[in-house]
């Protein structure tokens, strides 16, 4: 899964890689130079000059040394012209040397007439001259080719060095990028079980780079709660050859827990069968930040619940005082019936039953308030969203009455069972109700009415809760900012209520939205996924 053979630990030096020069660049340069008119002219000029120099040297030798070195010097001139200028200038020098040889050496001298007896001598000279010309031209060509080959080799070696430098730099960048992003790479050949790891993968698993990675080692590092899942995933990957990815936890030798995210791509075209190439990322810091954010959101939600309860003090007190007053009244009645003796026992028993019911009602109200005020971990369970609405309505009944607001409910006849945290869902409902209450406070020219409606979505897989008020509503420019933290159109408040509501709803897999009514006011609604078995609440 997390394959590994550690790459050599090499720190690449700072390199300057210029534009590469191919081996043919040298050839093109030399060819261009050879084909310039000035160079071509100079080669033929040197051929003529070399024969001329040989002629004057020969005449000087005849005059001053009494020797005739015509043949030797002419052949040297031809050899030099062919070696310096190539085959063409060599042929020119051969022709000139032949004419000079026939004019100055063969009889009759100083004439281009050829004696029949001199033909073999002239022929031998010309054949020798042509042979020397061919040998020199061939040597020049071979030397030239050797030089070109040498330069090609040097250019190829230079390009290889540049390529190696670029590769070394790329490896250095990749290693540094993996270290910074805490992302390691791996390869896994399923058929042979060979695993290769990058340097960063070894760091993530906190093991010696000399260690040979194996699947057993990877599973040993896995958190006990994730080990079976990862092992099953690896077995399916080795069997099916499909891409895979997962999040898991590692337990380090010192007991620390790391969170990793793995993605692997299957390559099946190789001769070794299925091979995986993938990446493993250490997401521990992200998970810790996410947990800290969740804790902060939970603290903020708890604070807003407490603030909301503070605003509902009179309503809550009323809901508690009602059963307390009934308890007192029924207690006094019970005492009076008991004073009558046996004749009043039946009535006393009924009074006690009413007292028990009132105590239960008061305890229920107090329990809901305690649940809202208590700071606890999220506990999701199956519940009916209609029950949450009714519970919130009881707590807010007095508040609605004091603000002269009529609450109308149109709840679905069948239970709408969702999996949610009851306290958090109550907080959402109460925040939205309070939002509607505050929006209707400035209204004086029409009845203040708040509608709560629950229903199923058209495809019957979502529970929808709608809250419509007839308040002042909101403007188009504020529509996109309603759910932003610390945004509020009121003179009081922190602007966190709607933001927290959206966070809670989205954490439960739902969506919270707001729309302007055709008439006055606004409508807020949120959706939550219905439980598969909507007919049974557990």
C-alpha positions as CSV (number, residue, x, y, z in Angstrom):
1,X,0.0,0.0,0.0
2,X,2.6,2.5,1.0
3,X,5.4,1.2,-0.9
4,X,9.0,1.8,-0.3
5,X,12.6,1.8,-1.2
6,X,14.3,4.9,0.0
7,X,15.9,7.2,-2.6
8,X,19.4,8.2,-1.9
9,X,19.7,11.3,0.3
10,X,21.4,13.8,-1.8
11,X,21.5,17.5,-1.5
12,X,21.7,19.0,-5.0
13,X,24.1,21.9,-5.4
14,X,22.9,25.2,-6.9
15,X,23.3,24.7,-10.6
16,X,23.0,27.0,-13.6
17,X,21.5,25.1,-16.6
18,X,21.8,27.0,-19.8
19,X,19.9,26.2,-23.0
20,X,21.1,22.8,-24.1
21,X,23.3,22.4,-27.2
22,X,22.8,19.3,-29.3
23,X,25.6,17.3,-30.8
24,X,24.7,18.6,-34.3
25,X,25.4,22.2,-33.2
26,X,29.1,21.7,-33.6
27,X,28.7,20.2,-37.1
28,X,26.4,23.0,-38.2
29,X,28.9,25.6,-37.0
30,X,31.8,24.0,-38.7
31,X,29.8,23.4,-41.9
32,X,28.7,27.1,-42.0
33,X,32.4,28.2,-41.6
34,X,33.6,25.9,-44.4
35,X,30.9,27.1,-46.8
36,X,31.6,30.8,-46.5
37,X,32.9,32.3,-49.7
38,X,36.0,33.8,-48.1
39,X,37.1,30.4,-46.8
40,X,36.4,28.7,-50.2
41,X,38.4,31.3,-52.0
42,X,41.3,31.1,-49.5
43,X,41.6,27.3,-49.9
44,X,42.0,27.5,-53.7
45,X,44.3,30.5,-53.4
46,X,46.5,28.6,-51.0
47,X,46.6,25.7,-53.5
48,X,47.8,28.0,-56.3
49,X,50.3,29.7,-54.0
50,X,51.7,26.4,-52.7
51,X,52.4,25.2,-56.3
52,X,53.9,28.6,-57.1
53,X,56.1,28.5,-54.0
54,X,57.3,25.0,-54.9
55,X,58.2,26.2,-58.5
56,X,60.2,29.1,-57.2
57,X,61.9,26.9,-54.6
58,X,62.8,24.4,-57.3
59,X,64.3,27.0,-59.6
60,X,66.3,28.4,-56.8
61,X,67.6,25.0,-55.9
62,X,68.6,24.4,-59.5
63,X,70.4,27.7,-59.7
64,X,72.1,27.8,-56.3
65,X,72.4,24.1,-55.3
66,X,72.7,22.5,-58.7
67,X,69.9,20.1,-57.9
68,X,66.4,19.6,-59.4
69,X,63.8,19.0,-56.6
70,X,60.8,19.7,-58.8
71,X,59.1,16.4,-58.2
72,X,59.5,16.4,-54.4
73,X,58.5,20.0,-54.0
74,X,55.5,19.7,-56.3
75,X,54.3,16.6,-54.5
76,X,54.7,18.5,-51.1
77,X,52.7,21.4,-52.5
78,X,50.0,19.0,-53.7
79,X,50.0,17.3,-50.3
80,X,49.7,20.6,-48.4
81,X,46.9,21.9,-50.7
82,X,44.9,18.7,-50.4
83,X,45.4,18.5,-46.6
84,X,44.5,22.2,-46.1
85,X,41.8,22.7,-48.7
86,X,40.4,19.3,-49.5
87,X,40.0,17.3,-52.7
88,X,39.0,20.3,-54.9
89,X,42.0,22.5,-54.1
90,X,44.2,19.4,-54.2
91,X,43.1,18.7,-57.8
92,X,43.8,22.3,-58.8
93,X,47.3,22.0,-57.3
94,X,47.8,18.7,-59.1
95,X,46.8,20.2,-62.4
96,X,49.1,23.2,-61.9
97,X,52.0,21.0,-60.8
98,X,51.5,18.8,-63.8
99,X,51.6,21.8,-66.2
100,X,54.7,23.1,-64.4
101,X,56.4,19.7,-64.5
102,X,55.7,19.3,-68.2
103,X,56.9,22.9,-68.9
104,X,60.0,23.1,-66.8
105,X,61.2,19.5,-66.3
106,X,60.4,17.4,-69.4
107,X,62.1,17.9,-72.7
108,X,61.8,20.0,-74.6
109,X,61.9,22.4,-71.6
110,X,60.0,25.7,-71.5
111,X,57.5,24.2,-73.9
112,X,54.2,22.4,-73.5
113,X,55.1,20.0,-76.3
114,X,55.5,16.4,-74.9
115,X,58.1,14.1,-76.3
116,X,56.8,10.7,-76.8
117,X,59.6,9.3,-74.6
118,X,58.6,11.7,-71.8
119,X,54.9,10.4,-71.6
120,X,55.6,7.6,-69.1
121,X,57.5,10.1,-66.9
122,X,54.7,12.6,-67.0
123,X,52.1,9.9,-66.5
124,X,54.0,8.5,-63.5
125,X,54.2,12.1,-62.0
126,X,50.5,12.7,-62.5
127,X,49.6,9.3,-61.0
128,X,51.8,9.9,-58.0
129,X,50.4,13.4,-57.7
130,X,46.8,12.1,-57.8
131,X,47.6,9.5,-55.3
132,X,49.2,12.0,-52.9
133,X,46.2,14.3,-53.4
134,X,43.8,11.5,-52.6
135,X,45.8,10.4,-49.6
136,X,46.0,13.9,-48.2
137,X,42.3,14.7,-48.9
138,X,41.3,11.4,-47.2
139,X,43.5,12.2,-44.2
140,X,42.0,15.7,-44.1
141,X,38.5,14.2,-44.2
142,X,39.3,11.6,-41.6
143,X,40.8,14.3,-39.3
144,X,37.8,16.4,-39.9
145,X,35.4,13.6,-39.1
146,X,37.4,12.7,-36.0
147,X,37.3,16.3,-34.8
148,X,33.5,16.4,-35.5
149,X,33.1,13.2,-33.6
150,X,35.1,14.4,-30.7
151,X,33.1,17.6,-30.6
152,X,29.9,15.6,-30.9
153,X,31.0,13.4,-28.0
154,X,31.9,16.5,-25.9
155,X,28.5,18.1,-26.7
156,X,26.7,14.8,-25.8
157,X,28.6,14.6,-22.5
158,X,27.8,18.3,-21.9
159,X,24.1,17.7,-22.6
160,X,24.2,14.6,-20.3
161,X,25.7,16.7,-17.5
162,X,23.0,19.3,-18.1
163,X,20.3,16.7,-18.1
164,X,21.7,15.1,-14.9
165,X,21.8,18.6,-13.3
166,X,18.2,19.3,-14.2
167,X,17.2,15.9,-12.9
168,X,19.1,16.5,-9.7
169,X,17.4,19.8,-9.3
170,X,14.0,18.3,-10.0
171,X,14.6,15.7,-7.4
172,X,15.7,18.3,-4.9
173,X,12.6,20.4,-5.6
174,X,10.4,17.3,-5.3
175,X,12.0,16.3,-2.0
176,X,11.6,19.8,-0.6
177,X,8.0,20.1,-1.8
178,X,7.2,16.8,-0.1
179,X,8.8,17.9,3.1
180,X,6.9,21.2,3.1
181,X,3.6,19.6,2.2
182,X,4.2,16.5,4.4
183,X,3.4,14.4,1.4
184,X,5.3,11.2,0.6
185,X,5.2,9.1,-2.5
186,X,5.2,5.3,-2.8
187,X,5.1,2.5,-5.3
188,X,3.8,-1.0,-4.8
189,X,4.3,-4.0,-7.1
190,X,1.5,-6.4,-6.2
191,X,2.9,-9.5,-7.8
192,X,6.3,-9.3,-6.1
193,X,5.3,-7.4,-3.0
194,X,8.1,-4.9,-3.7
195,X,7.4,-1.5,-2.0
196,X,9.3,1.7,-2.5
197,X,9.0,4.8,-0.3
198,X,10.3,8.4,-0.8
199,X,12.3,10.1,2.0
200,X,9.2,11.9,3.3
201,X,7.2,8.7,3.6
202,X,9.9,7.3,5.9
203,X,9.6,10.5,8.0
204,X,5.8,10.2,8.2
205,X,6.1,6.6,9.4
206,X,9.0,7.6,11.7
207,X,11.2,4.6,10.8
208,X,14.8,4.1,9.8
209,X,15.4,4.7,6.1
210,X,17.4,1.5,6.1
211,X,14.2,-0.4,6.9
212,X,12.7,-2.4,4.1
213,X,9.0,-1.4,3.9
214,X,6.4,-4.2,3.9
215,X,2.7,-4.5,4.1
216,X,3.1,-6.2,7.5
217,X,5.0,-3.2,8.7
218,X,2.4,-0.8,7.5
219,X,-0.4,-2.7,9.1
220,X,1.6,-2.9,12.3
221,X,1.8,0.9,12.4
222,X,-2.0,1.2,11.8
223,X,-4.3,2.2,14.7
224,X,-6.0,-1.0,16.0
225,X,-9.4,0.4,15.1
226,X,-8.4,1.1,11.5
227,X,-6.2,-2.0,10.9
228,X,-9.0,-4.4,9.7
229,X,-10.4,-1.8,7.4
230,X,-7.0,-1.0,5.8
231,X,-6.2,-4.7,5.4
232,X,-9.5,-5.3,3.6
233,X,-8.9,-2.4,1.4
234,X,-5.4,-3.6,0.4
235,X,-6.8,-7.1,-0.3
236,X,-9.4,-5.7,-2.6
237,X,-6.9,-3.5,-4.3
238,X,-4.5,-6.4,-5.0
239,X,-7.3,-8.4,-6.3
240,X,-9.2,-5.9,-8.4
241,X,-6.5,-3.5,-9.5
242,X,-8.6,-0.4,-9.0
243,X,-7.6,3.0,-7.6
244,X,-8.1,3.5,-3.9
245,X,-7.9,6.1,-1.2
246,X,-8.7,6.4,2.5
247,X,-8.0,8.2,5.7
248,X,-6.5,6.3,8.6
249,X,-4.5,6.7,11.8
250,X,-1.0,5.6,12.6
251,X,0.3,4.8,16.1
252,X,3.9,5.8,16.6
253,X,6.4,3.9,18.8
254,X,6.1,6.7,21.4
255,X,2.3,6.3,21.5
256,X,1.5,9.5,19.4
257,X,-1.3,9.2,16.9
258,X,-0.9,10.5,13.3
259,X,-3.7,11.0,10.8
260,X,-2.8,10.2,7.2
261,X,-4.6,10.4,3.9
262,X,-3.7,8.0,1.1
263,X,-4.4,8.1,-2.6
264,X,-3.2,5.4,-5.0
265,X,-3.5,4.9,-8.8
266,X,-3.3,1.5,-10.4
267,X,-1.1,0.9,-13.4
268,X,-1.7,-2.5,-15.1
269,X,0.2,-2.2,-18.4
270,X,3.7,-3.2,-17.0
271,X,5.3,-6.6,-17.3
272,X,5.0,-7.1,-13.6
273,X,1.2,-6.9,-13.5
274,X,-0.6,-4.5,-11.2
275,X,1.5,-1.7,-9.8
276,X,0.3,1.1,-7.6
277,X,1.8,4.6,-7.6
278,X,0.4,6.9,-4.9
279,X,0.9,9.5,-2.2
280,X,0.5,9.6,1.5
281,X,-0.1,12.9,3.3
282,X,0.3,13.6,7.0
283,X,-3.0,15.5,7.8
284,X,-2.5,15.4,11.6
285,X,-2.2,19.2,11.8
286,X,-5.4,19.6,9.7
287,X,-7.3,17.1,11.9
288,X,-6.2,18.9,15.1
289,X,-7.2,22.3,13.6
290,X,-10.5,20.8,12.6
291,X,-11.1,19.4,16.1
292,X,-10.1,22.8,17.6
293,X,-12.5,24.5,15.3
294,X,-15.3,22.1,16.2
295,X,-14.6,22.7,19.9
296,X,-14.7,26.5,19.3
297,X,-17.9,26.2,17.4
298,X,-19.4,24.1,20.2
299,X,-18.3,26.7,22.8
300,X,-19.8,29.4,20.7
301,X,-23.1,27.5,20.2
302,X,-23.3,26.9,23.9
303,X,-22.7,30.5,24.7
304,X,-25.5,31.6,22.3
305,X,-27.8,29.0,23.9
306,X,-27.1,30.4,27.3
307,X,-27.7,34.0,25.9
308,X,-31.0,32.8,24.4
309,X,-32.1,31.3,27.6
310,X,-31.3,34.6,29.3
311,X,-33.6,36.3,26.9
312,X,-36.4,33.7,27.6
313,X,-36.1,34.0,31.4
314,X,-39.7,35.3,31.8
315,X,-41.1,32.7,29.5
316,X,-39.2,29.9,31.2
317,X,-40.2,31.2,34.7
318,X,-43.9,31.2,33.5
319,X,-43.7,27.6,32.3
320,X,-42.3,26.6,35.7
321,X,-44.6,28.7,37.8
322,X,-47.7,27.3,36.2
323,X,-47.1,23.7,37.4
324,X,-45.8,25.0,40.8
325,X,-49.0,27.0,41.3
326,X,-51.1,24.0,40.4
327,X,-49.0,21.9,42.8
328,X,-49.7,24.3,45.6
329,X,-53.4,24.4,44.8
330,X,-53.7,20.7,44.6
331,X,-51.7,20.2,47.8
332,X,-54.1,22.5,49.7
333,X,-57.1,20.7,48.2
334,X,-55.6,17.4,49.2
335,X,-55.2,18.5,52.8
336,X,-58.8,19.7,53.0
337,X,-60.0,16.3,51.7
338,X,-57.8,14.5,54.1
339,X,-59.4,16.5,57.0
340,X,-62.8,14.9,56.0
341,X,-61.5,11.4,56.8
342,X,-62.4,8.4,54.8
343,X,-65.1,10.2,52.8
344,X,-62.4,12.5,51.2
345,X,-59.8,9.8,50.5
346,X,-60.8,9.4,46.8
347,X,-60.6,13.1,46.2
348,X,-57.3,13.4,48.0
349,X,-55.9,10.6,45.9
350,X,-56.9,12.5,42.7
351,X,-55.3,15.7,44.0
352,X,-52.1,13.8,44.6
353,X,-52.2,12.4,41.1
354,X,-52.6,15.9,39.7
355,X,-49.6,17.0,41.9
356,X,-47.5,14.2,40.4
357,X,-48.5,15.3,36.9
358,X,-47.6,18.9,37.6
359,X,-44.3,17.9,39.1
360,X,-43.5,15.9,36.0
361,X,-44.5,18.9,33.8
362,X,-42.3,21.2,35.8
363,X,-39.4,18.7,35.8
364,X,-39.8,18.4,32.1
365,X,-39.4,22.1,31.6
366,X,-36.5,22.3,33.9
367,X,-34.9,19.4,32.2
368,X,-35.1,21.1,28.8
369,X,-33.6,24.2,30.1
370,X,-30.8,22.3,31.7
371,X,-30.2,20.4,28.5
372,X,-29.9,23.7,26.6
373,X,-27.6,25.2,29.2
374,X,-25.4,22.2,29.7
375,X,-22.2,22.0,27.7
376,X,-22.0,18.4,26.4
377,X,-20.6,16.5,23.4
378,X,-22.8,16.0,20.4
379,X,-25.0,13.0,20.8
380,X,-27.0,12.1,17.7
381,X,-30.0,9.9,17.9
382,X,-33.2,9.3,15.9
383,X,-35.9,11.9,16.8
384,X,-39.0,13.4,15.4
385,X,-38.5,16.9,14.1
386,X,-42.1,17.7,15.1
387,X,-41.3,16.9,18.7
388,X,-38.4,19.3,18.6
389,X,-40.7,22.1,17.4
390,X,-43.3,21.4,20.1
391,X,-40.6,21.4,22.8
392,X,-39.2,24.7,21.6
393,X,-42.7,26.1,21.4
394,X,-43.4,25.3,25.1
395,X,-40.2,27.1,26.2
396,X,-41.0,30.2,24.0
397,X,-44.8,30.4,24.5
398,X,-44.6,33.1,27.1
399,X,-42.1,35.2,25.0
400,X,-44.4,35.0,22.0
401,X,-47.4,36.0,24.1
402,X,-45.6,39.0,25.7
403,X,-44.5,40.2,22.2
404,X,-48.1,39.8,20.9
405,X,-47.1,37.3,18.3
406,X,-49.4,34.5,17.1
407,X,-47.6,31.2,16.5
408,X,-49.3,29.0,13.9
409,X,-48.0,25.5,13.3
410,X,-48.7,23.2,10.3
411,X,-46.8,20.1,11.2
412,X,-46.7,16.9,9.1
413,X,-49.1,14.3,10.2
414,X,-46.5,11.5,10.0
415,X,-43.3,11.6,12.1
416,X,-40.3,13.1,10.3
417,X,-37.5,11.0,11.8
418,X,-34.0,12.3,11.4
419,X,-30.7,11.5,13.1
420,X,-29.6,14.6,14.9
421,X,-28.5,16.1,18.2
422,X,-31.7,17.1,20.0
423,X,-30.2,20.1,21.9
424,X,-28.5,21.5,18.8
425,X,-31.7,21.1,16.7
426,X,-33.7,22.8,19.5
427,X,-31.1,25.6,19.4
428,X,-31.7,26.0,15.6
429,X,-35.5,26.1,16.0
430,X,-35.3,28.6,18.9
431,X,-32.8,30.8,17.1
432,X,-35.0,31.0,14.0
433,X,-38.1,31.7,16.1
434,X,-36.3,34.5,18.0
435,X,-35.1,35.9,14.7
436,X,-38.7,36.0,13.4
437,X,-39.8,37.6,16.7
438,X,-37.2,40.3,16.5
439,X,-38.0,41.0,12.8
440,X,-41.7,41.6,13.7
441,X,-41.1,44.0,16.7
442,X,-41.2,47.2,14.6
443,X,-44.5,46.0,12.9
444,X,-47.6,47.9,14.1
445,X,-49.8,48.1,11.0
446,X,-50.6,44.4,10.7
447,X,-51.0,41.3,12.9
448,X,-47.7,39.6,14.0
449,X,-47.9,36.0,12.9
450,X,-45.2,33.4,12.8
451,X,-45.8,30.2,10.8
452,X,-43.9,27.0,11.4
453,X,-44.5,24.2,8.8
454,X,-42.9,20.8,8.5
455,X,-43.2,18.5,5.5
456,X,-41.4,16.0,3.4
457,X,-39.5,16.9,0.2
458,X,-41.0,15.9,-3.1
459,X,-38.6,12.9,-3.4
460,X,-39.4,12.0,0.2
461,X,-35.8,11.8,1.4
462,X,-35.6,15.1,3.1
463,X,-37.4,16.7,6.1
464,X,-38.2,20.3,5.5
465,X,-38.9,22.8,8.3
466,X,-40.2,26.3,7.2
467,X,-40.5,29.4,9.4
468,X,-42.3,32.4,7.8
469,X,-42.7,35.7,9.5
470,X,-44.4,39.0,8.5
471,X,-41.7,41.3,9.8
472,X,-39.4,43.8,8.1
473,X,-37.6,41.2,6.0
474,X,-34.2,41.9,4.5
475,X,-32.8,43.8,1.5
476,X,-31.3,42.2,-1.6
477,X,-27.9,43.5,-0.7
478,X,-28.0,41.8,2.7
479,X,-29.3,38.5,1.3
480,X,-25.9,37.0,0.7
481,X,-24.5,38.1,4.1
482,X,-27.3,36.9,6.4
483,X,-25.4,33.8,7.4
484,X,-22.0,35.5,7.8
485,X,-20.6,35.5,11.2
486,X,-20.9,38.8,13.1
487,X,-23.2,40.3,10.5
488,X,-26.4,41.8,11.9
489,X,-28.9,44.4,10.9
490,X,-30.0,44.9,14.5
491,X,-28.7,47.5,16.9
492,X,-28.1,44.8,19.5
493,X,-26.7,41.2,19.2
494,X,-23.5,39.7,18.0
495,X,-24.7,38.5,14.6
496,X,-23.8,34.9,15.4
497,X,-27.2,33.2,15.6
498,X,-27.9,32.5,11.9
499,X,-24.2,31.6,11.3
500,X,-24.3,29.0,14.1
501,X,-27.7,27.7,12.8
502,X,-26.2,27.1,9.3
503,X,-23.1,25.4,10.8
504,X,-25.3,23.1,12.9
505,X,-27.6,22.2,9.9
506,X,-24.7,21.6,7.5
507,X,-23.0,19.5,10.1
508,X,-26.1,17.3,10.1
509,X,-26.0,17.0,6.3
510,X,-28.7,19.6,5.7
511,X,-29.0,23.1,4.2
512,X,-30.3,26.3,5.6
513,X,-31.6,29.1,3.3
514,X,-33.6,32.4,3.5
515,X,-35.9,34.0,0.9
516,X,-37.9,37.2,0.8
517,X,-41.7,36.8,0.9
518,X,-43.9,38.0,-1.9
519,X,-45.5,40.2,0.8
520,X,-43.9,41.5,4.0
521,X,-41.4,39.4,6.0
522,X,-39.0,36.6,5.2
523,X,-39.0,32.8,5.1
524,X,-36.2,30.6,6.6
525,X,-36.2,26.9,5.9
526,X,-33.8,24.1,6.5
527,X,-33.6,20.5,5.3
528,X,-32.3,17.4,7.0
529,X,-31.9,13.9,5.6
530,X,-34.8,11.6,6.6
531,X,-33.8,8.4,8.3
532,X,-34.3,5.3,6.1
533,X,-36.9,3.9,8.4
534,X,-39.1,7.1,8.8
535,X,-41.8,5.1,10.5
536,X,-39.9,4.1,13.6
537,X,-38.1,6.4,16.0
538,X,-35.6,4.7,18.3
